[in-house]
Amino acid sequence: MSLLGSRRTIPLTVDRLALLPAPCQACVFWELDPVRRERLTGDDAAEEKGVWVSQVLRDWGSCGRIAMAEEDPIGYVVWAPPAFVPGADAFPTAPVSTDAVLMTTLYVDPAWRRAGIGRLLIQGMARDLIKRGGIRAVECFADARGRSGHHVVPQGFCEHVGFKTQRAHGTSPRMRMELRSALTWRDEVEQALERLLGAVRPGAGQVAQPKVNRAR
């Protein structure tokens, strides 16, 4: 049984870029350095975004997840090794640690905020990276002022989903999350559900099944 119901995540691919919000489809804040960004028109930027996703998928592997509610996209997350993210060099708390990948963007539709979608996306990212192997953590640049929609995620949200400050800064702290910690949420939810169901089941004459520890 899942508390998230029909909500799920699917891998980000070039063909699925159209599922992102319109401004995000052509946003190359992270994907290009400032000089190259200034030279682009809107159409060129959208093409560059597709080229970037294609290159990362080909040369490195999975780099994003889209959250879906039934058939509707409701959020997305993008990540990549720092070498693929020249836009990160401008941040005062760069560079990213050598054992981590960079989460560049995490967006949730305003109508779906505070519904667990951010954590759903973080879990999908963590599972992809753990499956890949050789990666210990995810880092991101946060906004200490709590703003959203400025290419970085509010620091409060980062802390809420498990990131901790790696390098402090007045406006752009670098945050870090160990991958394994991102997967404990599902276990905690399942255990809480088991306790709830255990309060009404099993009934008289029934034998409770032993709990199984799920190795992650």
C-alpha positions as CSV (number, residue, x, y, z in Angstrom):
1,M,0.0,0.0,0.0
2,S,1.4,3.5,-0.9
3,L,0.4,6.7,0.8
4,L,1.3,8.5,-2.4
5,G,-1.5,6.7,-4.3
6,S,-1.2,7.2,-8.1
7,R,1.7,9.7,-7.8
8,R,4.9,8.5,-9.3
9,T,8.1,9.6,-11.0
10,I,9.3,8.9,-14.5
11,P,12.8,9.4,-15.9
12,L,13.5,12.7,-17.7
13,T,14.3,12.2,-21.4
14,V,14.6,14.6,-24.3
15,D,11.1,13.6,-25.5
16,R,9.7,14.4,-22.0
17,L,11.1,18.0,-21.8
18,A,7.7,19.1,-23.1
19,L,6.2,18.0,-19.8
20,L,8.2,20.7,-17.9
21,P,6.6,24.1,-17.3
22,A,7.1,26.3,-20.3
23,P,9.8,28.6,-18.9
24,C,11.8,25.6,-17.7
25,Q,11.9,24.0,-21.2
26,A,14.2,26.7,-22.4
27,C,16.1,27.6,-19.2
28,V,19.8,26.9,-19.5
29,F,20.9,28.8,-16.3
30,W,22.8,25.7,-15.2
31,E,23.6,24.0,-18.5
32,L,25.6,26.9,-20.0
33,D,28.1,29.4,-18.8
34,P,26.9,33.1,-18.7
35,V,28.7,34.1,-21.9
36,R,27.0,31.4,-24.0
37,R,23.6,32.0,-22.3
38,E,23.6,35.7,-23.3
39,R,24.0,34.8,-27.0
40,L,20.9,32.6,-27.2
41,T,17.4,33.4,-28.3
42,G,14.4,31.6,-26.8
43,D,14.3,28.9,-29.5
44,D,18.0,28.4,-29.4
45,A,17.9,28.0,-25.6
46,A,15.2,25.2,-25.9
47,E,17.3,23.4,-28.4
48,E,20.4,23.7,-26.2
49,K,18.4,22.3,-23.3
50,G,17.5,19.2,-25.3
51,V,21.2,18.8,-26.5
52,W,22.3,19.0,-22.8
53,V,19.9,16.3,-21.6
54,S,20.8,14.1,-24.5
55,Q,24.5,14.5,-23.8
56,V,24.2,13.7,-20.1
57,L,22.1,10.7,-20.8
58,R,24.5,9.4,-23.4
59,D,27.8,10.2,-21.6
60,W,26.8,9.7,-18.0
61,G,23.3,8.4,-17.3
62,S,20.0,9.3,-15.7
63,C,19.8,13.0,-14.9
64,G,16.3,13.8,-13.9
65,R,12.8,12.7,-12.8
66,I,9.3,14.1,-13.4
67,A,6.6,13.7,-10.9
68,M,3.2,12.6,-12.3
69,A,-0.3,12.6,-10.8
70,E,-2.2,10.2,-13.1
71,E,-1.1,11.7,-16.5
72,D,-0.4,15.2,-15.3
73,P,3.2,16.4,-14.6
74,I,3.3,18.1,-11.2
75,G,7.1,18.6,-10.6
76,Y,10.5,17.6,-11.6
77,V,14.1,17.4,-10.4
78,V,17.4,17.6,-12.4
79,W,20.9,16.5,-11.4
80,A,24.3,15.9,-13.0
81,P,28.0,15.7,-12.2
82,P,29.5,19.2,-11.8
83,A,31.5,18.8,-15.0
84,F,28.2,19.0,-16.9
85,V,27.0,22.1,-15.0
86,P,29.1,25.1,-15.9
87,G,26.5,27.5,-14.5
88,A,27.4,26.4,-11.0
89,D,30.8,28.0,-11.2
90,A,29.4,31.4,-10.6
91,F,28.2,30.5,-7.1
92,P,30.4,31.8,-4.2
93,T,30.2,28.4,-2.4
94,A,31.4,26.4,-5.4
95,P,32.8,23.9,-6.1
96,V,30.7,20.9,-5.4
97,S,32.5,18.1,-3.4
98,T,34.3,15.5,-5.5
99,D,32.1,12.6,-4.2
100,A,28.8,14.3,-5.0
101,V,26.6,15.1,-7.9
102,L,24.8,18.5,-8.2
103,M,21.0,18.8,-7.9
104,T,20.4,21.8,-10.0
105,T,16.7,22.2,-10.0
106,L,13.7,20.9,-8.0
107,Y,10.3,22.3,-8.9
108,V,6.8,21.4,-7.6
109,D,3.6,22.8,-9.1
110,P,2.2,25.3,-6.5
111,A,-1.1,23.4,-6.4
112,W,0.8,20.3,-5.2
113,R,3.2,21.8,-2.6
114,R,3.1,20.4,0.9
115,A,1.8,17.1,-0.5
116,G,5.0,15.1,-0.3
117,I,6.0,15.6,-4.0
118,G,9.4,17.1,-3.2
119,R,10.3,14.1,-1.1
120,L,8.9,11.8,-3.8
121,L,11.3,13.4,-6.3
122,I,14.2,13.3,-3.9
123,Q,13.6,9.6,-3.4
124,G,13.5,8.9,-7.1
125,M,16.8,10.7,-7.6
126,A,18.4,8.8,-4.7
127,R,17.3,5.5,-6.0
128,D,18.7,6.2,-9.5
129,L,22.0,7.3,-8.1
130,I,22.3,4.4,-5.7
131,K,21.5,2.0,-8.5
132,R,24.3,3.6,-10.5
133,G,26.8,3.2,-7.7
134,G,30.0,5.1,-6.8
135,I,28.2,8.3,-5.6
136,R,27.9,9.1,-2.0
137,A,25.9,12.3,-1.8
138,V,24.0,15.0,-3.6
139,E,24.7,18.7,-3.1
140,C,22.8,21.8,-4.2
141,F,23.0,25.6,-3.9
142,A,20.2,26.9,-1.8
143,D,18.6,30.4,-1.3
144,A,19.1,31.4,2.3
145,R,16.4,34.1,1.9
146,G,13.7,31.5,1.3
147,R,12.8,32.6,-2.2
148,S,11.7,30.1,-4.9
149,G,11.7,30.6,-8.7
150,H,15.3,32.0,-8.7
151,H,17.0,28.9,-10.1
152,V,17.9,27.6,-6.6
153,V,15.8,25.8,-4.0
154,P,14.9,27.6,-0.7
155,Q,17.2,26.6,2.1
156,G,14.2,25.7,4.4
157,F,12.9,23.2,1.8
158,C,16.4,21.6,1.5
159,E,16.6,21.2,5.2
160,H,13.1,19.8,5.3
161,V,14.0,17.0,2.9
162,G,17.3,16.0,4.5
163,F,20.0,18.4,3.2
164,K,22.5,19.9,5.7
165,T,24.7,22.9,5.3
166,Q,28.0,21.9,3.8
167,R,29.4,25.5,3.3
168,A,27.5,28.4,4.9
169,H,26.8,31.6,3.1
170,G,24.5,34.6,3.7
171,T,22.6,34.1,0.5
172,S,23.8,30.9,-1.4
173,P,24.8,28.1,1.1
174,R,25.9,24.8,-0.4
175,M,23.8,22.0,1.0
176,R,24.6,18.3,1.1
177,M,22.5,15.1,1.6
178,E,24.0,11.6,2.0
179,L,22.1,9.4,-0.4
180,R,21.2,6.7,2.1
181,S,19.4,9.1,4.3
182,A,17.0,10.0,1.5
183,L,15.6,6.4,1.4
184,T,14.7,6.2,5.1
185,W,11.5,8.2,4.7
186,R,9.7,5.4,2.9
187,D,10.7,3.0,5.6
188,E,9.4,5.4,8.3
189,V,6.1,5.8,6.4
190,E,5.7,2.1,6.0
191,Q,6.5,1.4,9.6
192,A,4.0,4.1,10.7
193,L,1.3,2.5,8.5
194,E,2.1,-0.9,9.9
195,R,1.6,0.4,13.4
196,L,-1.7,2.0,12.4
197,L,-3.0,-1.2,10.8
198,G,-1.6,-3.2,13.7
199,A,-4.0,-1.3,16.0
200,V,-7.0,-2.9,14.3
201,R,-5.4,-6.0,12.9
202,P,-5.0,-8.9,13.3
203,G,-8.2,-9.7,15.0
204,A,-9.0,-12.5,17.4
205,G,-7.6,-15.9,16.3
206,Q,-5.3,-14.3,13.7
207,V,-1.5,-14.5,13.8
208,A,0.5,-11.4,13.0
209,Q,3.1,-11.8,10.3
210,P,6.7,-11.0,11.2
211,K,8.0,-7.8,9.9
212,V,10.7,-7.9,7.3
213,N,13.6,-5.6,7.4
214,R,14.0,-4.2,3.9
215,A,17.6,-3.8,3.0
216,R,18.3,-0.7,1.0
